[in-house]
Amino acid sequence: MKVSYMETDVLIIGGGSAGSMAAIRLKELNRDQKVTIFEKANIKFSGSIPRGMDALNIVTVPGINTAEDYIEAQNIACEGVLDEAPSYVMAKRSWELMKELQSWGVFFPTDKAGNYEVLKTTPKGRFTVTMREPNLKTILHDRFTKLGCTVVNHTMALQLLVDNGHVAGAVGFNIRTGELIVCHAKAVILSAGGTARFGLPENGYLYGNYDCPANTGDAYSLAYRAGAELTGLEYTLRYYIVKDINCPLLYITLTRGAKLLNAIGEEVGGDHPGIKNMFDEHYDKGLGYLRIRMSHLPVEKIEAVEDILFSTEKPVLQRYFEGKGVNFRNRDIELGPTDMYLCGGHGITGVVVDTGAASTVPGLYAAGDSANVNRGHLTGAFVFGQLAAESATEYIKGISSRQCDPAPYIAEITEKCQVMEENQGFVSIEEFEYKTRRTITDYLTPPKNEYKLSRAVEIMREMKKALPRHVKVSRTHDLWKAFEVENIIDCAILSATASMERKESRWGYWHHRADYPKTDPAYTKLLIVKRGSCDDDVTTRLREPDKSISLKGGNQQ
């Protein structure tokens, strides 16, 4: 395999929202430091928000809420399993972040009095500020491009280089050419998303995911193999959104007066229907599919929803609904459950980080869906992208260079590729991925139990061994997909192991153990997962969450 080499000050792995913001902040702090981004796709339209966004989910708007209020709301949402300090810092910086985005041209609509629209999307308090910006990713892209960041597109990170316990760069794989790229770096920021391509959607489409299908747990696998701590892997997310196209719609519509109905026409919930209620009380009892009705709304309300969906959120939705003959004025919108996935932004899964986005391995930082900043959404991605940049800039000041012999890493990757090529397998990578994710859905989807979880670990280990022997690799594309599936398998093993260790039910549907149906009040601990003596040696421990933020009440409304 052809190998090329490069050197940088800070390497960012993943150029989505968090990675883009980290790149901008790094250059703002020091225009002379070299910033390089490995991006699996084309960075101009990549990540979970490749185009625009309809809201900034967490903002402590002066006069409406405070950071202390947000911590109180998050403790309710996360049932006490919350490191308060990182979430507090995120909330504390959210208003400043929003005003900075405004100065860049990001549009937040206001009424005639100049007030922002602040919506209730948490169990307590209002923190979500409406945004109307279809070109959000383009604004970020243009900004870090002008600042002189180096972007290496179509490159997937395969291994982190570790020198005497310190991260010293990464080995990337060009998914178009098959070339290996060794990048020596003084610090690395992981922002490659969560594990969106994990369980299998009910429609059977490999890429019909709720979140970005390019996110295959790369960040989690990289961090785990480098020795970093992870947590929240038992928090297996499954939402309830537009059926077959996996697009969010609940809060956009319900906050504007739409109704949520079950299959027999009963109205469900209020302005914040719980996922547990939607699954346990309706879908799982044969009262699905649920649907959204807007036919009773004034036409201007419906047009406002259409404007958000078709211009900002997902323009493809207009073609989707038109193709199905669905007009919001006279037809309901059918909802359905998503595939199962792991995520920091919507959930609590990720690399354990402190208030400066630092992991437990020196020189390694994490932000966005890759980091355990509970339910941080877009605000968490932006704020922790900035924090990772600030911490990394300070960290590398005393480092002249960071070199690590890449030969063992290159040899391991090359050998893996040669095994797949020489075995001339008979199963396409698409078929193998389908089988892998079908198995994850069978054995990891709640309700969970000890038998299913132990079988998940057993089967996933067998699948990992079978991957190089049975998959047919005839082109670079197959090789790249094989690396992705290997990461999916790794994340399944970590998730099943963590789920076995948490012998209780918590977070409603997302970690329901049929053999331990009750929530243990004393179990409000973080379940830490870490690599032991080898990749197959998954160690776990429980840690008390950081509850250092004293609640002061704030001005809750």
C-alpha positions, -999 to 999 in steps of 0.1 A, spaced: 0 0 0 12 35 -8 20 55 23 24 93 25 35 114 55 25 147 69 30 167 100 7 192 118 2 208 152 -34 197 158 -51 169 138 -89 170 138 -106 137 129 -141 145 115 -151 177 99 -188 180 110 -201 207 133 -177 201 162 -147 196 140 -154 227 119 -158 248 150 -126 234 165 -107 243 134 -120 278 134 -111 283 171 -76 269 167 -68 294 140 -84 323 159 -62 315 189 -30 312 168 -29 318 131 5 302 128 -3 268 142 -9 241 116 -44 226 117 -53 195 96 -87 178 93 -93 142 82 -128 140 68 -143 108 55 -166 126 30 -163 161 14 -161 185 43 -183 212 26 -214 190 30 -205 164 57 -215 155 92 -248 152 109 -257 188 98 -244 189 63 -266 218 53 -287 238 78 -305 236 112 -338 248 125 -327 255 161 -298 259 186 -310 233 211 -294 247 243 -292 284 250 -293 301 284 -311 332 272 -308 360 298 -340 367 316 -355 332 306 -331 307 321 -296 301 336 -269 274 334 -281 262 368 -316 258 355 -302 237 326 -283 214 350 -315 208 369 -334 200 337 -306 176 325 -305 158 358 -342 150 353 -336 139 317 -306 118 324 -320 104 357 -290 117 377 -264 100 355 -247 133 346 -213 148 350 -225 183 358 -194 203 352 -190 198 314 -228 204 308 -226 235 330 -197 249 310 -216 242 278 -247 260 291 -227 289 305 -211 296 271 -242 290 250 -255 326 249 -220 339 239 -219 312 212 -252 322 198 -242 358 196 -210 348 178 -229 327 153 -251 357 147 -221 379 140 -211 353 113 -245 357 96 -264 328 111 -301 338 113 -321 336 145 -356 351 139 -371 375 164 -406 390 169 -414 427 165 -401 434 200 -368 417 193 -374 386 213 -362 352 202 -385 322 199 -375 299 228 -391 265 228 -396 238 255 -379 206 244 -367 194 278 -387 180 308 -383 214 325 -375 249 313 -372 264 278 -337 263 262 -342 258 224 -339 289 203 -353 288 168 -327 291 140 -335 296 103 -301 289 86 -301 266 56 -264 274 49 -250 268 83 -223 242 72 -213 264 43 -208 294 67 -185 272 88 -167 258 58 -159 292 43 -147 305 76 -121 277 84 -110 276 47 -102 313 48 -82 308 80 -59 284 62 -68 250 76 -56 219 57 -84 195 48 -77 159 37 -111 148 23 -122 112 18 -99 100 45 -109 77 74 -88 75 105 -79 38 112 -55 41 142 -43 67 167 -6 69 171 4 67 208 39 76 220 46 67 257 10 71 266 5 104 247 -14 106 215 9 116 186 -12 116 155 -31 91 134 -30 68 104 -56 76 78 -70 57 48 -80 74 16 -113 57 7 -109 66 -30 -73 56 -37 -65 31 -9 -35 52 2 -24 53 38 -17 87 53 4 90 84 -1 123 101 22 132 131 5 157 154 11 172 188 -26 168 197 -57 151 182 -93 162 185 -119 134 179 -151 147 163 -161 119 140 -196 115 154 -213 86 172 -224 52 159 -253 61 137 -250 31 115 -256 5 142 -290 -12 144 -309 -18 112 -338 5 102 -372 -13 98 -372 -4 61 -341 -25 57 -320 3 40 -284 2 52 -281 39 50 -317 48 60 -305 60 94 -318 87 116 -283 103 120 -254 106 96 -248 72 80 -210 79 77 -208 78 115 -198 42 122 -183 45 157 -149 55 143 -142 79 172 -153 54 199 -132 26 184 -101 49 180 -104 62 216 -110 27 230 -79 12 213 -58 42 224 -67 35 260 -92 63 267 -123 59 289 -158 58 274 -192 58 291 -229 56 284 -226 27 259 -256 10 275 -278 40 265 -291 26 232 -311 53 215 -342 48 195 -364 77 185 -399 80 170 -399 101 138 -411 103 102 -415 67 90 -392 54 63 -371 86 59 -360 89 95 -364 127 98 -372 146 130 -406 163 131 -421 162 166 -409 194 181 -411 214 149 -448 206 147 -460 201 183 -446 234 195 -467 251 168 -500 234 177 -500 201 158 -515 170 174 -499 136 180 -523 107 176 -520 70 179 -535 44 155 -570 47 169 -571 85 170 -563 90 207 -542 122 214 -507 114 228 -488 134 253 -484 172 253 -458 195 240 -431 171 252 -442 135 247 -417 110 262 -402 83 241 -410 58 268 -447 67 266 -447 65 228 -432 31 228 -446 15 259 -481 29 259 -488 30 222 -464 14 196 -456 -18 216 -493 -23 225 -504 -23 189 -515 13 189 -490 24 163 -480 38 139 -484 72 156 -491 102 134 -490 140 133 -520 160 123 -518 196 112 -551 200 92 -567 220 120 -540 246 121 -541 281 103 -525 280 70 -497 304 81 -487 278 108 -485 250 83 -465 272 59 -441 280 88 -435 243 93 -430 237 56 -406 265 54 -384 250 82 -386 214 68 -381 221 31 -355 249 33 -335 244 65 -340 209 80 -340 185 51 -350 198 16 -354 162 4 -385 160 25 -404 181 1 -399 156 -27 -406 127 -3 -440 140 8 -449 151 -27 -441 117 -40 -464 101 -14 -492 126 -21 -490 140 15 -502 175 19 -501 187 56 -534 206 51 -554 174 47 -532 143 54 -516 130 86 -478 123 87 -470 88 97 -443 83 123 -423 52 132 -393 40 153 -358 47 142 -330 22 141 -310 18 173 -278 39 177 -252 53 200 -246 91 203 -234 118 227 -254 146 211 -288 130 215 -278 106 242 -250 102 268 -226 79 250 -190 90 243 -154 96 253 -152 108 288 -141 144 288 -135 171 314 -146 208 311 -118 214 286 -128 185 263 -97 165 274 -100 127 275 -82 105 299 -53 101 274 -29 131 272 -31 149 239 -65 134 230 -96 156 230 -132 149 220 -162 170 210 -197 167 195 -214 133 193 -180 116 200 -179 131 236 -198 123 267 -214 157 272 -249 144 279 -275 153 253 -254 183 241 -269 185 206 -256 212 183 -247 236 212 -225 209 227 -208 202 194 -200 239 189 -190 247 225 -168 216 230 -153 221 196 -141 255 209 -130 241 242 -111 213 226 -93 239 204 -85 261 235 -72 231 255 -51 217 226 -36 251 218 -24 254 255 -13 217 256 10 219 226 28 251 237 55 231 254 59 205 227 84 210 199 72 180 180 56 146 186 70 117 167 59 81 169 71 52 148 42 44 125 57 11 112 38 -12 136 5 5 128 11 4 91 21 -33 93 -11 -42 112 -33 -24 87 -14 -38 57 -16 -74 70 -54 -70 76 -58 -58 40 -37 -86 26 -57 -113 45 -89 -100 30 -75 -98 -5 -58 -132 -4 -88 -151 11 -110 -140 -19 -141 -142 3 -175 -150 -12 -198 -126 8 -202 -90 -3 -195 -63 23 -231 -51 20 -244 -86 29 -220 -89 57 -230 -55 71 -267 -63 68 -261 -95 88 -240 -77 114 -266 -50 120 -295 -74 119 -278 -93 147 -273 -61 167 -310 -53 163 -320 -88 174 -298 -90 205 -293 -54 216 -326 -37 211 -346 -33 243 -360 -50 262 -326 -65 270 -317 -95 291 -285 -114 302 -289 -141 276 -294 -118 246 -265 -95 257 -240 -124 263 -250 -139 229 -245 -105 213 -209 -104 225 -203 -140 214 -217 -135 180 -200 -102 174 -166 -117 183 -174 -145 157 -184 -119 131 -151 -99 137 -131 -131 130 -152 -140 100 -149 -105 85 -114 -109 69 -121 -145 59 -155 -143 43 -159 -108 28 -150 -104 -8 -127 -74 -14 -124 -65 -50 -120 -27 -48 -110 1 -24 -146 8 -16 -150 -28 -2 -119 -23 20 -132 10 34 -166 -5 42 -149 -34 59 -131 -10 82 -164 7 90 -181 -26 98 -152 -36 121 -159 -4 141 -196 -12 142 -188 -46 156 -164 -31 182 -191 -7 194 -216 -36 196 -193 -55 219 -187 -25 241 -225 -17 242 -235 -52 251 -208 -55 278 -219 -22 293 -256 -32 291 -248 -65 310 -230 -46 337 -259 -22 344 -282 -46 361 -312 -24 363 -336 -6 340 -330 31 334 -339 59 309 -372 43 301 -372 23 268 -335 29 261 -321 6 287 -349 -16 297 -337 -49 312 -365 -75 313 -346 -95 339 -339 -64 360 -371 -43 354 -368 -19 383 -346 12 385 -321 10 413 -320 44 431 -284 38 442 -273 31 406 -269 67 395 -233 61 384 -214 63 352 -205 30 338 -169 34 325 -156 11 297 -118 9 290 -94 -14 271 -75 -39 292 -45 -58 281 -57 -62 245 -87 -51 223 -108 -81 234 -102 -74 271 -131 -50 279 -128 -37 314 -157 -19 332 -160 1 364 -186 23 381 -179 60 389 -199 85 408 -209 113 385 -195 148 391 -221 167 410 -200 198 417 -224 224 404 -246 237 433 -282 244 421 -292 280 427 -327 279 411 -322 306 385 -350 325 368 -369 295 356 -399 302 333 
